Structure formats: C-alpha cells, structure tokens
Amino acid sequence: MSEEQVYSHVPVMAREVVDWIAPGPEGRYVDATVGLGGHTLALLRAGAGRVLALDRDASALTEARRTLEQASCLARAALYQARYKDIKQVLDALGWDKVQGLVLDAGVSSLQLNDSSRGFSFVHDGPLDMRMDREEGWSARDVVNSAREEELRKIIAEYGQEPMAGRIARRIVQERQKGRITSTGRLADIVSMAYPRPRRAKSRNHPATKTFQALRIAVNRELEDLQAVMDSIPDILAPGGRAVVITFHSLEDAIVKHTFRRQAKGCVCPIEQPVCTCEPRPRVRVLTKKPLLPAGEERERNPRSRSAKMRVAEALG
C-alpha cells in the first residue's frame, strides 16, 4: 500500500469517536479493531497518553504501524495481533488494569475488501478465503464445499438475512458436485443463478452480497467475538471510561444495543425468569438513546460510513 493510500484512509465517524472518548495525556485507551490505524491515530493526535491497538489481521497491523510511524505517533501505541474478545488477556500482559476508553469498529476493513487475494469481495475474482487471520480456522472455501445443505441454508439465512437462503444453499450443493468451488467469482455466479430472474433484475445490490456477508461472519465467528467483548466492557473500563462501538449491520447493532441495555439495568437473572431476584447493580450508563449516524457530509465522502451506527456507554463506579 502506498503512502498516498495510507493517508487517504478515512476512519468512520472519527470526530465523534474523539468527542465521546475525550482522550487525555494520562489515559490509556483501546482500539479493538485497528484496521489501517485511523481511529488510533485520531485518539493519539487528540492527546491520548497510550493506545492499545488490536487486530486479528497481521496485514492490518503492518499498515497501522506504518500509518503511526509516518505520523510520529508509534511510540505511544502498543500493537498486538489478537481477537478483540481477548482484550482482557492482552491488558493483563501489558500490566494495564482498567482503561479510560475503548473504540470498536466492527466488521470487515477496506484493506480486506480491496485485496482480491483475501476473498472477501466478489468485485474482483480471487480465492474463496475470507479469514481475517489467515493462520486460523476454516476458510469460506471449506464451508462452501463441506457444509451440509441445511447448515449452509442456516448460515445464509441467519447471518445474511437472505430470503433466498434455501435456493442458494441448494444450488451451491448442486454446483459443487461438478467441482470444488474455490473462487469468489464462481460462488457469486452460483448465487446469482439461484435467484429468480425477476428478483435478480430488481435487486439494488448484487444477489451475492448477503451470502458473502453471511459466510464472512460465520468463518470469522464475528458475532460470538462481538458478544464476548461487549460482555467484558464493564470489567475493562475504569469508572467514567467510555465505550464507543460502531456497527455496520442490524445483527451487530442488536448485540450492542441489548448488551448495553442489560448492563445498564445490572440484572443477571436468567432471561426466562419473570421477576428479578438478583439485586441488580447497574454497571454502565447508556449515553446514546438511539444510535448515532454519520453526518451527511461524511456519508457523501466515505461510502463505507453509510450503514454505520454508533452507540456509546459510560462505565459506572
């Protein structure tokens, strides 16, 4: 990636992140998904004392390091390759107890989408991979070629919210009998063929969009990771510390909304129990009654921001 590309990267809602977290020179902060380093750089330039920057993608950490070096901010950053559900373990390794703020930009990064060799996008043909960490787990190719039809249908329906999930899963199983599905282009064509022609003609987005989202979420266990880090927020934030979470689709936003709401009530009773008996102790205060959306100017300038939603909560003592 060129120097021009590094500096042209615009993190989503960076101004709002800085405003809500209000970093200070004595504070310690976490960027749970550093990507190309945009939010970390914004926090450091706004006066953050130290920032722990995590990413499970080694390529992202390389680019983030370059971004911070070019801005002369690397000395105040600690970069670690880790899933964001593992923040507590990394903080323990650093000897950090509580932090004054956390930002989490969920989902796939532009670095991953723009690299056809990673297999996240069907815009350019490439190997069907989709792993954020290429050293771990099954790839999308493994899932597409090995999962039973019902498993594929469930993945595509639940994680992609795709009404054609049954037809798509059936077509994938039929086509893989002719030969393994190994490229993004072939998978995209198979999904398109599964769509009824009238529906395909009326679709605003490519018919494969939701299927690719579903496979990416399943391969990387994104929702499980998001739930895990959301559950840990009251334990890693100092009193008054703020968590700023940016999501890009309704499944992520629902996890953030409901977890913040539960933590604000402080009730730990089983959800099926009709009456609270646990003497609830609220652990956070939700600062955004509704999700914040990017300003119109940002949505025009940065297409990735158009689906973004931000929610903010503050840790209680």
RAWOSUL-V952508 format. One record per residue. N is the residue number from 0. RES is the residue in one small letter. OMEGA is omega in whole degrees, 0 to 359 (999 if undefined). NEAR is the number of other ideal C-beta (glycine too) atoms within 12 Angstrom. Layout:
((N	RES	OMEGA	NEAR) (N	RES	OMEGA	NEAR))
This chain:
((0	m	183	24) (1	s	177	11) (2	e	180	14) (3	e	180	9) (4	q	180	18) (5	v	184	27) (6	y	178	19) (7	s	178	17) (8	h	182	33) (9	v	179	30) (10	p	183	38) (11	v	175	42) (12	m	183	41) (13	a	181	37) (14	r	179	25) (15	e	177	34) (16	v	181	40) (17	v	182	30) (18	d	183	21) (19	w	182	33) (20	i	178	43) (21	a	186	24) (22	p	178	36) (23	g	186	22) (24	p	179	16) (25	e	187	13) (26	g	174	30) (27	r	188	34) (28	y	180	49) (29	v	166	51) (30	d	190	50) (31	a	178	44) (32	t	192	48) (33	v	180	47) (34	g	179	46) (35	l	174	43) (36	g	186	43) (37	g	181	43) (38	h	176	49) (39	t	179	50) (40	l	179	40) (41	a	179	40) (42	l	180	46) (43	l	178	38) (44	r	179	25) (45	a	173	29) (46	g	179	22) (47	a	180	37) (48	g	180	24) (49	r	177	32) (50	v	169	45) (51	l	183	43) (52	a	183	48) (53	l	167	45) (54	d	178	40) (55	r	183	36) (56	d	181	38) (57	a	179	25) (58	s	178	28) (59	a	180	42) (60	l	177	33) (61	t	181	22) (62	e	178	36) (63	a	178	43) (64	r	179	30) (65	r	178	27) (66	t	183	38) (67	l	176	34) (68	e	181	20) (69	q	179	22) (70	a	180	25) (71	s	181	13) (72	c	188	30) (73	l	184	23) (74	a	182	15) (75	r	180	28) (76	a	173	35) (77	a	184	34) (78	l	181	35) (79	y	171	32) (80	q	182	26) (81	a	172	34) (82	r	184	30) (83	y	173	47) (84	k	182	28) (85	d	183	25) (86	i	184	40) (87	k	180	30) (88	q	180	20) (89	v	177	30) (90	l	178	31) (91	d	180	18) (92	a	179	15) (93	l	185	24) (94	g	177	12) (95	w	178	28) (96	d	180	15) (97	k	178	27) (98	v	185	41) (99	q	179	35) (100	g	178	45) (101	l	172	51) (102	v	179	51) (103	l	177	48) (104	d	189	44) (105	a	174	39) (106	g	186	35) (107	v	182	36) (108	s	178	37) (109	s	177	31) (110	l	181	34) (111	q	181	36) (112	l	186	31) (113	n	181	25) (114	d	184	28) (115	s	180	20) (116	s	180	22) (117	r	174	35) (118	g	179	40) (119	f	188	39) (120	s	176	35) (121	f	180	33) (122	v	174	20) (123	h	182	18) (124	d	179	18) (125	g	179	29) (126	p	183	28) (127	l	186	39) (128	d	177	36) (129	m	178	41) (130	r	175	33) (131	m	172	42) (132	d	187	29) (133	r	179	26) (134	e	186	13) (135	e	166	18) (136	g	177	22) (137	w	174	23) (138	s	175	31) (139	a	177	45) (140	r	179	28) (141	d	181	23) (142	v	184	37) (143	v	185	45) (144	n	185	27) (145	s	184	18) (146	a	175	26) (147	r	183	17) (148	e	181	24) (149	e	176	15) (150	e	178	22) (151	l	180	40) (152	r	182	28) (153	k	179	21) (154	i	185	36) (155	i	180	42) (156	a	186	25) (157	e	185	21) (158	y	179	32) (159	g	184	32) (160	q	186	21) (161	e	182	33) (162	p	180	19) (163	m	187	30) (164	a	181	31) (165	g	179	20) (166	r	181	28) (167	i	180	42) (168	a	180	33) (169	r	181	23) (170	r	177	33) (171	i	181	43) (172	v	178	25) (173	q	186	18) (174	e	181	27) (175	r	175	27) (176	q	178	14) (177	k	182	13) (178	g	182	12) (179	r	178	18) (180	i	188	35) (181	t	184	23) (182	s	178	26) (183	t	181	37) (184	g	180	24) (185	r	179	30) (186	l	179	44) (187	a	179	35) (188	d	180	24) (189	i	179	36) (190	v	179	40) (191	s	180	29) (192	m	180	22) (193	a	180	33) (194	y	172	29) (195	p	185	17) (196	r	179	12) (197	p	180	8) (198	r	178	18) (199	r	182	21) (200	a	183	11) (201	k	185	11) (202	s	178	20) (203	r	179	10) (204	n	176	22) (205	h	182	22) (206	p	183	34) (207	a	187	39) (208	t	184	29) (209	k	178	34) (210	t	178	46) (211	f	177	43) (212	q	183	39) (213	a	181	40) (214	l	180	48) (215	r	180	44) (216	i	181	36) (217	a	183	33) (218	v	185	38) (219	n	180	40) (220	r	188	26) (221	e	184	36) (222	l	176	32) (223	e	178	21) (224	d	180	32) (225	l	179	37) (226	q	181	24) (227	a	181	25) (228	v	177	40) (229	m	179	40) (230	d	184	27) (231	s	187	34) (232	i	180	45) (233	p	182	32) (234	d	183	24) (235	i	179	39) (236	l	172	40) (237	a	177	28) (238	p	183	16) (239	g	177	22) (240	g	185	38) (241	r	174	41) (242	a	178	47) (243	v	185	48) (244	v	180	48) (245	i	180	42) (246	t	186	34) (247	f	171	36) (248	h	192	29) (249	s	180	21) (250	l	177	30) (251	e	184	38) (252	d	180	30) (253	a	178	22) (254	i	181	31) (255	v	182	39) (256	k	185	28) (257	h	179	22) (258	t	177	32) (259	f	181	37) (260	r	179	23) (261	r	180	29) (262	q	178	32) (263	a	176	28) (264	k	179	23) (265	g	181	20) (266	c	178	20) (267	v	177	19) (268	c	175	16) (269	p	186	12) (270	i	182	11) (271	e	181	6) (272	q	187	11) (273	p	184	8) (274	v	179	10) (275	c	179	16) (276	t	190	11) (277	c	184	14) (278	e	188	11) (279	p	175	16) (280	r	180	16) (281	p	184	22) (282	r	176	32) (283	v	171	38) (284	r	180	26) (285	v	184	29) (286	l	180	28) (287	t	180	29) (288	k	175	14) (289	k	180	13) (290	p	176	28) (291	l	181	28) (292	l	178	23) (293	p	176	29) (294	a	181	19) (295	g	180	11) (296	e	179	12) (297	e	179	23) (298	r	178	18) (299	e	185	12) (300	r	187	17) (301	n	183	23) (302	p	181	16) (303	r	185	29) (304	s	190	31) (305	r	180	19) (306	s	185	27) (307	a	172	34) (308	k	181	33) (309	m	173	42) (310	r	186	41) (311	v	174	38) (312	a	182	37) (313	e	181	32) (314	a	178	31) (315	l	180	23) (316	g	999	15))
